[in-house]
């Protein structure tokens, strides 16, 4: 009597295939996540611009006013 080494039928039944619905959901999640990251960047750059005139905060962060304004002036997509 021989013992089968692998039962390939079981693995084929268990493996889940991606469907169009999965792709649609993942696409929306990626799109929303991308936009949320951009909004977060906009808010961070606004905060940087707000502290650009405070030398004590800049010294605490180890940044110069020029570097902070340069970063704050970048477009939101970069």
Residue pairs with C-beta under 8 A, 6 or more apart in sequence:
38 76
38 77
41 76
42 76
45 71
45 72
45 73
45 74
45 76
46 72
48 68
48 71
48 72
49 68
49 69
49 72
51 57
51 58
51 61
51 68
52 58
52 65
52 68
52 69
52 72
53 65
55 65
58 64
58 65
58 68
